[in-house]
Structures are given as structure tokens and as C-alpha cells.
Amino acid sequence: MRKIHIITNPLSGKNRKHPTRFDQMLSVAESKCDEDTKLTVHKPRSLEALLTVVESIHADKADILCMHGGDGTVHQTFTALWKIYGDHTPYPTVAILKGGTMNNIARNIGVGFWSTARSLLNAIATNAPLQISTHHPLVIDETQSGFIYGNVALGPFLEEYYIGSPPSPSKGFRMFCKIVVSSIFNTSYSKRILAPVSMRVFIDGTELDQTEFTLFGISMVADVGFYCRPFYKTLKDHSSFQIIATTCRPVNIVKVVPHFWFAKPTKKPYIVDMTGTEIRFEYNTPQMSTIDGDVYPPKSHETIRVGPPVRFVHL
């Protein structure tokens, strides 16, 4: 029997706006399942409940796990998967059903712009042919998992993103534009977000010569949002993360934004552009961080490594 499990986040952006849409989509998919397909739905409302759900998915030996939500849902579900499955037990095949305010991870693993949650779920329910790709998540301090990690600049940026008006793609784009303009005119906004941070960085056991950074990002996927693809090496190599870090003033970062957008190397001495499988940060002052858009409190040190391979299906 083919066992399909669906985790849907009732609090995701699209589910809050359209609370009946998921149930309508599910009803159609259930009607398309044959007698050899078992479809189980979970609607956890807390991280503790999510962990219990993933334990049941593991016990049931699920074939396919559908994640319905946005980037935050994907990140938290992968964290729960890591805690239950670890490195040595293969994860179920994963399908990301777009259902959040931001669906960046889905786009990176191959879910196209015109591909809907409904169409992908119907294809899975009918056992239609699907495309398969393999990607590795990051594992952060052996407690969390996701695909895009940032500390310097990225943490403060997202902290501000969640303050005030509700998060949205348009709000994020406006903030990005504000930083660009502020960097050009050297005003206080960019100086605050892109303030230099002192730390020691070890990549695969080797310490970097640089010790002060104005931005630091690590990713297993290329596109960090709005089709900006600074982590271009991950388009071809899914087994290593790419590091993009800057040691320069904000205005110099703005100069290389076109390179980031079009997945091109910057070839600048003030840009650290490397790949690796493990990185350790030792901060002079504790730093906040972000994983797939979720913000976490400051730490004095962190270790990030490449996690196990995961099969994804998409149209």
C-alpha cells in the first residue's frame, strides 16, 4: 500500500486568508485515490504537536510526505524530521504544496510558478509521473534544519521585517529597496542593518583570514527570494553549501547586487564566495540568526553542516 501523509499548517499565510481552500483541495485528492493508496492528514498547531505527528509518520513508514504551507512550515517540518529520522534513516519522499506567504524553498526544489498545491496533490493522489530531484538540508547545531541560514545583516533585516505591518513579499521588497537607497547615500538605516560584526569562522576545519563581516549567508539553494540567486553554485552542486559573505561597506554590496540577481560570481576581493560541508562561528558578541526566514535569539557560537539527502517530487 502507498502511504501518503500531508502536514498542513492552519496558520500559514494562504490558509489564514482562505481557511476552506485546503479542505476543498483535499476532498478532490481523496476522491482520486485508489484502494491501494492511504492518505493521512495532520493539522498540528504547535511545534510539540508537529514533532508528535512526525513520530507517527516515521512509525507508519510513510512513502510520501506532503508539506502544505510556506517557508516557515517547511523549515519547522524539516527540523522535526531531523529530530526523528536523523542522518541514517531515509526520509520519506517530500512534496512541497505551496500554501504560505513566502514559498521560496518550493521554488528552489523545482515547484514551478504555475504549479499549484492542488495540481501537485492530485498528481500524487493518482500516482501520475512526477519529476524527482535530490537536495540536502542544513543541520544547525544538531537541533534545527532548513535550507537558508544567515546571521550578520540577514538576522537584523528579518527581525525588522516582522515588526509592524504583517509580513508580505511586497514588504520585504520595500525593505530591500530601502537598504539599497540607504547604502548609496550612506544613511543610518543601512549602517544599522549592515553593521560590521567581529567573529572567527572555520570552514571544514580551516579558519578564514577575515574576522569582520557586514553580511553572512549560507545556503543549500540558489534563490533567496524575488528570484535573486547569489548562491549560484548550488544550482549544479546539491551536496555542498555555498557561503556568500561581505567584508566591505554597504555601498560596495549594492554594486554587486546585479551579480547576485543573475546567479553570477562577483570576483571581488571583499566578497567571500566558497563552498563547504561544515562551518563554525565563534562570535565576539552573541548574534541572532535566521533559518528560512524564521529569526532566532543571539548565540555565542554555532555550527552548521550539510544534512542527509532528501528526494523531492514536483510537476
C-alpha positions in Angstrom: 0.0 0.0 0.0 1.2 3.5 -0.9 1.2 5.7 2.3 0.8 9.5 1.7 0.9 11.8 4.7 0.0 15.5 4.5 1.1 18.1 7.1 -0.8 21.3 6.7 -0.2 24.5 8.7 -3.6 26.1 9.6 -1.7 29.3 10.5 0.1 29.7 7.2 -0.5 32.9 5.2 -2.7 31.4 2.5 -4.6 29.1 5.0 -5.5 32.1 7.1 -6.8 34.1 4.1 -8.6 31.1 2.6 -9.5 28.7 5.5 -11.6 26.3 3.5 -9.3 26.0 0.5 -7.2 23.2 1.9 -10.2 21.0 2.8 -11.7 21.5 -0.7 -8.4 20.5 -2.3 -8.1 17.5 0.0 -11.6 16.3 -0.9 -10.8 16.3 -4.6 -7.5 14.4 -4.0 -9.2 11.8 -1.8 -11.7 11.1 -4.5 -8.8 10.4 -6.9 -7.0 7.9 -4.6 -7.3 4.2 -5.5 -7.8 1.4 -2.9 -4.1 0.8 -2.7 -3.4 4.4 -1.5 -3.8 5.5 2.1 -3.9 9.3 2.6 -3.5 10.7 6.1 -3.8 14.4 7.1 -2.3 16.2 10.0 -3.0 19.7 11.2 -0.6 20.4 14.1 -1.0 23.8 15.8 2.3 23.8 17.8 5.9 22.6 17.4 5.3 20.0 20.0 2.3 18.6 18.1 4.4 18.7 14.9 7.0 16.5 16.5 4.4 14.0 17.6 3.0 14.0 14.1 6.4 13.3 12.5 6.9 10.4 15.0 3.6 8.9 13.8 4.8 9.4 10.1 8.0 7.6 10.9 6.2 4.7 12.6 3.8 4.4 9.7 6.8 4.2 7.3 5.3 6.9 5.0 6.2 6.8 1.3 5.4 10.5 0.6 5.2 13.4 2.9 3.4 16.5 1.6 4.2 19.8 3.4 1.4 22.3 2.9 2.5 25.8 3.9 5.2 28.4 3.3 8.9 28.5 4.1 8.3 28.6 7.8 6.3 25.4 7.6 9.0 23.7 5.5 11.7 24.7 8.0 9.9 23.6 11.1 8.8 20.3 9.4 12.4 19.6 8.4 13.6 20.3 11.9 11.1 17.8 13.2 12.2 15.3 10.5 15.8 15.7 11.5 15.0 15.1 15.2 13.1 11.9 14.4 14.9 10.4 11.4 18.5 11.7 12.0 21.2 11.1 9.5 20.9 7.4 8.9 17.1 6.7 8.4 15.9 7.8 4.9 13.3 10.5 4.9 10.0 10.0 3.1 9.9 11.4 -0.4 8.9 15.1 0.1 6.4 17.2 -1.9 6.0 20.9 -1.0 2.5 22.1 -1.6 2.7 25.9 -1.8 0.5 27.4 0.9 2.4 30.2 2.6 3.1 33.9 2.3 6.6 33.0 1.1 7.1 29.8 -1.0 10.8 30.3 -1.8 12.0 26.8 -0.8 9.3 25.2 -3.0 10.6 27.2 -6.0 14.2 26.2 -5.3 13.5 22.5 -5.4 11.6 22.7 -8.6 8.0 23.6 -7.9 7.2 26.0 -10.8 5.5 29.3 -10.6 2.3 28.0 -12.3 2.3 24.7 -10.3 -0.4 24.9 -7.7 -0.8 22.9 -4.5 -4.0 21.4 -5.9 -2.3 20.2 -9.1 0.6 18.6 -7.4 -1.5 16.9 -4.8 -3.8 15.5 -7.5 -0.8 14.2 -9.4 0.4 12.4 -6.2 -3.0 11.0 -5.4 -3.4 9.5 -8.9 0.2 8.2 -8.9 1.0 10.3 -12.0 4.6 10.5 -13.3 6.5 13.2 -11.4 9.9 14.8 -11.6 12.4 13.9 -8.9 15.3 16.0 -7.5 17.6 15.4 -4.6 18.6 18.2 -2.2 20.3 18.3 1.2 19.0 20.5 4.0 21.3 22.2 6.5 21.6 21.0 10.1 22.2 23.8 12.6 23.7 22.9 16.0 22.3 19.4 15.7 18.9 20.8 16.7 17.3 22.5 13.7 17.2 22.0 9.9 16.5 24.2 6.9 17.9 25.4 3.7 19.0 29.1 4.0 20.9 30.4 7.0 22.1 33.9 7.8 23.4 35.8 10.7 25.2 39.1 10.0 22.8 41.6 8.4 20.2 38.9 7.5 19.2 38.4 11.1 18.6 42.1 11.8 16.8 42.5 8.4 14.3 39.8 9.2 13.8 40.9 12.8 12.7 44.3 11.4 10.6 42.5 8.7 8.4 41.0 11.4 7.8 44.3 13.2 4.8 46.5 12.5 2.7 45.6 9.4 2.1 42.0 8.5 5.0 40.2 6.6 4.5 40.0 2.9 6.6 39.8 -0.3 5.9 43.4 -1.0 7.0 44.5 2.5 10.3 42.5 2.1 10.9 44.1 -1.3 10.3 47.6 0.0 12.8 47.0 2.8 15.3 45.7 0.3 14.9 48.8 -1.8 15.3 51.0 1.3 18.6 49.3 2.2 19.9 49.8 -1.4 19.0 53.6 -1.3 20.3 54.0 2.2 23.6 52.3 1.2 24.1 54.6 -1.8 23.6 57.7 0.4 25.3 56.2 3.4 22.5 56.9 5.8 21.8 55.3 9.2 19.4 52.6 8.1 22.0 50.6 6.1 24.7 51.3 8.7 22.4 49.7 11.3 21.3 46.7 9.3 24.8 46.1 7.8 26.8 46.9 10.9 30.2 45.1 11.0 30.4 42.0 13.2 33.6 40.5 14.6 33.9 36.7 14.7 36.0 33.7 13.9 34.9 31.5 11.1 36.0 27.9 10.5 35.1 26.2 7.2 35.7 22.4 7.1 38.3 23.0 9.9 40.2 25.8 8.3 39.9 29.3 9.8 39.2 32.2 7.5 41.6 35.1 7.4 38.7 37.6 7.6 37.4 38.4 11.0 34.9 41.2 10.4 31.8 40.9 8.2 28.9 43.1 7.1 26.8 40.3 5.7 27.0 36.5 6.0 24.8 33.9 4.4 24.9 30.1 3.9 22.6 28.2 1.6 21.8 24.8 0.0 19.6 26.6 -2.6 20.3 29.4 -5.1 17.3 31.7 -4.8 16.9 33.6 -1.5 13.7 35.5 -2.7 12.4 37.6 -5.5 14.4 35.4 -7.9 17.7 36.8 -6.5 20.3 33.9 -6.8 23.5 34.8 -5.0 24.2 31.1 -4.2 24.7 30.2 -7.8 27.0 27.2 -7.2 24.1 25.2 -5.6 22.4 25.2 -9.0 24.9 22.5 -10.0 26.1 21.0 -6.7 23.5 20.0 -4.2 25.9 18.2 -1.8 27.7 21.3 -0.5 26.5 24.6 0.9 27.7 27.9 -0.6 28.9 30.9 1.5 28.4 34.5 0.5 29.9 36.9 2.9 31.0 40.5 2.6 33.7 42.5 4.4 33.0 45.8 2.8 30.9 48.9 3.2 27.2 48.8 2.3 27.7 50.8 -0.9 30.1 48.1 -2.2 27.5 45.4 -1.6 25.0 47.4 -3.7 27.5 47.4 -6.6 27.4 43.6 -6.8 23.6 43.1 -6.4 23.2 42.5 -10.2 25.7 39.6 -10.0 23.6 38.2 -7.1 20.4 38.6 -9.1 21.6 36.8 -12.2 23.5 33.9 -10.4 26.9 35.2 -11.4 30.2 35.2 -9.4 31.2 38.7 -8.2 35.0 38.1 -8.4 35.5 40.8 -5.8 38.2 40.6 -3.1 35.8 41.8 -0.4 33.3 39.0 -1.2 33.9 35.6 0.4 32.5 33.1 -2.0 33.2 29.5 -1.0 31.6 26.1 -0.7 31.9 23.6 2.2 30.2 20.9 4.2 30.6 22.3 7.8 31.1 25.8 9.2 31.6 27.0 12.8 31.0 30.6 14.0 32.6 31.9 17.2 31.2 35.4 17.9 32.9 38.1 19.9 29.3 39.3 20.7 26.3 36.9 20.6 24.5 37.2 17.3 20.9 36.4 16.2 20.4 34.2 13.2 17.7 33.3 10.7 16.8 29.9 9.1 14.4 30.0 6.1 13.0 33.3 7.3 12.5 32.4 11.0 14.5 34.5 13.4 16.4 33.0 16.4 17.9 34.6 19.5 21.6 35.5 19.8 24.1 32.8 20.4 27.8 32.9 21.2 28.7 30.2 18.7 27.0 28.0 16.1 27.9 25.0 13.9 26.1 24.4 10.6 26.7 21.3 8.4 25.2 19.6 5.4 22.4 17.2 6.3 21.2 13.9 4.6 19.9 13.7 1.0 16.2 14.1 0.5 14.1 13.2 -2.5 11.6 15.8 -3.7 8.8 15.3 -6.2 7.3 18.0 -8.3 5.5 18.6 -11.6 
